[in-house]
Amino acid sequence: MRRAQQLGRYHLLDRIAFGGMAEIYRAKTFDAHGQPHLVAVKRVLAHLAEDDDFIQMLVDEAKIASVLRHQCIARVYEFARAHGEYFIAMEHVDGKDMRTVLERCRTKKKPIPPEHAAYIAAEVGAALHAAHSAVDSRGKPLRIIHRDVSPSNIICSYAGEVKLCDFGIAKATLSRVQTKTGVIKGKVKYMSPEQALGRKLDHRSDVFSLGSCLYEMLTRIPPFTATNEMDLLIKVRDAKYRPIGELQPGIPPELEAITDKCLTRSRANRYQTAAEAEGDLRAFLRKFMPNYSRSHLGRFIRKMFAQEIERELRMLEEFVMTDEVSDDVGENLIPRDEDFDPPEVPFQPKPTSVSVAAIGASDDFSSDSNFTTMPKVEQQDIHAQPTLILENGRARNLAKKSAPPPPPPKSTKRPAAQPIYDEGVHSAPTMIIDINRMRQRQRRGG
């Protein structure tokens, strides 16, 4: 068994990503009803904790993403400091990022099928339009530009959901860290020409980056490649790339035309909004595969990563919480101001630390929540369901024929105190015990 490490409201499980600035963990936490939830925690590496500009960039990321409410944008809950460490807590999307999917496709030498590529790009287009058109509490446009739309920031869940994440270098009116003129931020391979030149950007830059991602999904290679960064900047600036049909024959011409329009060097000839690109992608999908739904993408991702899914499930079962859980939830570092009031974080480090009424009507896990890992299910009265007993592989319904079993005999001993949360109990198989049969066996034995 492996012990989870507590960080603020969260218990860190396995590390799912690692970079030069932060590491991302799958983590467990609890809502106001005591229900466990998985979240993702981005923990800042120790050597960057003293970098004020970097910390402010993370504050901006959390602040921008926390105001966005869209089913295709991964939620951010808080940017906090606890136990001497900085971290961002965000929605956990149970799946794989597009970079990992593309690497698997390159290994198998098979591109992503056109219908999946079009659907993923359409969902990202919807997320971008939601960000581009977002307003603050007074109705003032936030003018958010993601600036880092790339495969590593697009996550496809095993259920077929598509989420855009990581607004770490996004430009918005909420941002405090200002980018100097001529300074380039982002992944060069997926930049727009104007971004590569260090010019002032608008939302059409994200549309170009979306086209780069769509191109790579259809061909398995990015539209712009070079042996060094300077040559790559020149290629991106000129926006010259090999036609999709040369690299991958058989791609529908309508989908190739959409990709080309996203990748147009001139902003005036490009799609003017992400919503326009999304509309053409969905129109193509309706024509190419009318019955397509997100379940098709879910099956595709699950089949591709079947072994990983089994391994991840087994690994999660190995973790147990620490014996002593601290109530120190840390300090939320997202500042409040007259135009922005950060939402309350709906989590606590242990199931008994808050009352059910603590969140009330503002509970983020209400019926219209888009939370990925804990879908809302129809509540049923378990005790009102008919009892089924299996005999020789056949089910016999005893709902009308048999009377309920007699209650167990009362004990004079006081029952021992039971733990509030016991992993072993929840992992044990469910059983139905016929008390009458057990008594008959005891009499025969006696």
N, C-alpha and C positions, 0 to 999 in steps of 0.2 A: 504493500500500500504506500502511496505517496501523499505527503501532507501538503495541502494548499497553503500558500503564503498570503496573509492578509495585507491589503493595501487600501486604506480608507474603508469604503463600503463594500469592497470586493475581495474575493478569495481567488488568487491567481492559480490557474491550472497549467496547461501546457503553453509553451511559446509557439506561436503560429507564424511569426514573421520577425525578421531582424534586419536593421539597416544602419546607416552611419549616424543617424540622429536619435533613433528610438527603437524599442522592441515592442512587439504586440503580443499580448497574452489573451487566451481564452480565460474568462473569469466567471465565477459564480456569485450571485447576490440574491437578495430577497426583496419582494415587494411588500406593500403594507398588509397584504392578506397572508403573509408568511410563505407565499409560493416562490420556489427557486427559479431563477432566470439566468441564462447565459448572456454575458456582455463581452465586448472586446475592450481591453485596456491597453492604451499606447503609453508605455513608460519611457520617460526621457532618460537618455544615457547620462551617467553621472558627470562626465566632463563638460556637458552642455548646460548643466543646471545653473552655472554662473554667467551664461551668455544672456544678457538682458534682452537683446534684439530677438534672439531665438525664442525665448520664453514669451515675449510679446507677440511673436508670430503665432505661437500656439494659442495664446489668448484670443487672437483674431480668428483663428480657425474655429475654435469652440464657439465663439460669439456668433460668427456667421452661420455655421451649420446648425446651431441650436434654434435659430429663428426659422429655419426651413422645415416645412412640414409637407413632405411629398413621399408617396409610396416608393419612388425610385431613388430616393436620397437616403443614405444611411444616417440615422439619428445620432446626434451627439448630446450626451447628458450633462457632462460637466468637465471643466478643466480644474484640477485641484492639486493641493499639496498635502501630503500626509506622510508621517514617519520620515520626514526629511526628503521625500521624493516628489517630483512633478509627474502628473499623468493626465491623460484624457480618457474618459469612459464613453464608449459609443455602442451603438447597436451591433450585436453580433449577427453576422449573416452566415448561416451554415452552408458553406459552399466553397468555391474556388475563384480566385481572381482571374481575369482574362489572360494575364501574362502566363500563369500556370497552365491554363487551358491551351494557349497557343504553343507552349513548349511541348505539351503532350501531343498536339496535332503535328508538330514538326517531327517528333520522334516516330510517330506512326505514318508520316508522310501523307497525311490526309488533311485538307483544309476544313474549316467549319462549314457545314452545309449552308447554302444561300439563305434558306428560310430562317435558320437560327441567327445568322449574322445580321439579317435585316431586322429581326425582332429585337435583338440586343441593342443595335444602334438606335432603333426607334425609342426604346425605353430610356436610353441615355439622353436622346434628344428631348424627351419629355422632362427629364430631370434638369437638364440645362435650361430649358425654357422657364421652369419653375424658379430656378435660381436667378436667371436674368431679369425676370419680371417681379421679383420679390420687393415688398415695401415694408417700411417700419411701422410702428404703432400709430404714427401720425399720417400714414399714407405716402410718405416720402420714398421715392425709389432708392433701393440700396445699391443698385448698379453693380451687382456681383458678377465678376468674371472669374471662372475657375482657374484658368491658365495652366492647368496640369492634367488635362483630359488625356489619359493614357491607359493601356491595358491593365497596369498594376492597380489602377484606381477604379476599375469596373469589376464588380463582384457578381457572379452568377450563383444563386443558391441551388441546392439540390431539389428544391421545390419549383424551380424555374423563375424565381424572382431575379430582377436585375437591379443593382444598386450602384449609384455613383457615390464615391466617398473621397475623403482627404481634400478638404478645402484649405490646406496648410499655407499655400501661397496665393490664395484667392485675393483679388482686388475688389474692394467694396468701400462704401462710405463709412462702414463700421470700423475699417482697419485703421490702426494707429501707426504701424510701421509703413513708411512710404518708400516705394522703390525709386531709386535715383535714375535719372534719364541715362539711357545707354546700358543699364544693368539688366542682364537677362536672367530670368528665373524660370525653371521648368525643365522638362526633358527635351533636349534639342530635337531628337528624332521625331517628336510628335508636335512640334511647335508650328505656328503659322508663320508665313514669311515676315509679317510685320513684327511678330514677337521675336524672331531671330535677329531682326535689325534693331531691336531695342526701342521701337517706336511706341507711341501711345496706342493702347488697345481698346477695342470694344467687344461686344459679345460675339461678333462674327469670327473672332480669333478661335473661340471654343468650337465653332462649327467646323473650321478647318481641321482642328485636332480630332474631332469626331470622325471626319472623313479619313484621316490617317489610320485610326483604329479600325474602321470598316474595311479599308483597303487590306490591312494586315490579316483581318479575319478571313477575307476571301482568297488571299494568295499565300498566306503563311509567312510573308516577309513584309517589313515596313516599306512604305513608298520611297523613303529616303535613307540610304545607307552610305557610309564612307569609312575609311580606315582611321581617320582622325577627326577631332571635333571641328576644326576650322573648315575642312572640306565639307563636312556635314552641314555646317551653317550655310555655306554657299549653295549647296543643293536644296536646302529648305527654302532659302531666300529666292531661288529661281523657280521653285515649285515644279520641277521637271521630273517625271517618273515614268516608268514603263507602263504601258496600258495593261489593265487587268487581264484582258483576253489573251495577251501574249504569255503571261505567266500561268494562267489557269483557264484553259479553254472550257467553254460550256457555261460560264457564268451568265445569267440572263442579262441582256443588254440594258434593260430598264434599271437594274440594280447597279450596273457599271456606270450608267449615266448619272445616277444619284451621287455615287462616290466622286465622280469627276467634278460635279457641281460643288460639292463640299470642298474639294481640293483646288478650286480655282484661285490663281494668284491674286487676281483683282478682287477686292472686297465688294465692289459694286456688282460683279457678276456672280458672286457666291450666293448661297442661300442667305437671305437677310435676317432670318431668325432661326433658332433651333426648331421652333414649332413647324416651320415650312419643311425642313428636312424630315422631321418626324412624320408629317402628313404624307409626303411622297413615299416614305418607307412603308407606312401602313397600307397605303393604296397598292403598292407593289405586292405586299404580303397577301392582301385580300384576293388579288388576281392570281398569284403564283400558287398559293396554298390556302384556300378559303377557310378551311376548318382548323387552321393553326391556333394553338393556345399555348400558354406558358407551360402547361404540363408536358408538351413536346420537348421544350428545352430542358425541363427538369429530368426527363428520362435520358436525354442525351448526356447531360452532365453526370448523372448517377451511374450510367453504364461506363463512362470513361474513367470514373474514379471509384469503382466498386470496392476494390481492395483497400483503398485509403479510408473509405467510409467505415468499413468494418474495424480497421485498426484504430481509428479515432474513437469509435464507440467503446471499444475495449479499454483504451487508455483512460477515458473519462471515468470509467467505473473504478479505476485504481485510486482515485483521489479521495481523501477524507479531509474534513475541516480540522483546524487546530483545536486543541482541547479548550483553550481560553480565547474567546473572541472579544476583541476590544471594541468599545463603543465609539472610539475615535474615528469619525468619518472624514476628518481632514477639513481643509479650508477651501471653499470654492473661490477660485481666483477670477472668475468672469465678473467684471465690474458692472454695477448698476448705474444707469444715468437716466436722464429725462426722456430719452428716446428708446431705451432698451431696458427691459426688466427680465433677467434670465429666469427660465422656468424652474420650478422646484424639482429636485432630483427624486424620483419615485423609488429609491432603493435604500436598504439598510443592511448592515453586515450580518445580522442574524434574524431569524424569523419572529422572535418574541420581543423585539426592541421597540416596535411601534404598534399602535392600535389600528384596527381596520378603518376607523374614521379619520385617520391622519391625513389621507389624501382626498378622500371623498369624491366629489364630482369631477375633480381635475385629474383623477387617476389616469395615467397614460396607458393603462391596460384595459380600458373600457372597450365597448363593442366596436368602436370605430378606430381602434388602434391598428397600426400597420406593423406591429412588432413581429419580427421574423421568426424567432425561435420558439415562441409560445403562442401558436394560433388559438384563437378563442373557439371553444367547442360548445355545442348545445348541451346545457345542463339537464341531466336526467335523474330521476329518483331511482337509485340502484335497488332499493328494497322493494320497489313496486314491480320489478321485472320478474318474469316467470323463471322458475328453477328448472334447469336442464340437467339430466343425469345421462351420461353416455353408457350404453350397453352394447358391447360387440360392435363398436363403431357407429351406432345409430343413436340419435337423440330422442329422448322421450320427455314430452312436456308434462310436468306435474302441476301446472298452475291451478287447475280446477280439481284434480283428483286427490291430491294429498294435503293433509293438514300441516300447518307449520310445525317444525320440530319443537319439543318441549324445551323450556329454558334450562340452562345448566344449573345444577344444584348450588345453592348459596353456600359460600364459604365463610367460616368464622374468622379466618385469617385475614389480616389487612394486606391488600396487594402491595407489592413492592413498587416504588416510584419508577415510572418509565421515562426514558429520555424523550425530550420533545422532538428531536430529529435523529433518526437512526438510519444510516445508509443501508445497513444490513437488512432491516425490515422491508425497505422499499425495493430491494433487489431480489427478495425471496419470491418464489412462484406462488400464484394465487391458487388456493385449494378449497374444495367443498367437502366437508366431513359429515357423513351420515351418522348421527349419534346413536340412533336405534340399532343400526347394524353393528356398531362397535360394542354396544351392550350385549347383543345376542352372542357375539364372538366371545366376550368375557364369560358369559354363562356356560357356553359349551366348554371353554377351557377349564372352568371351575368344576 
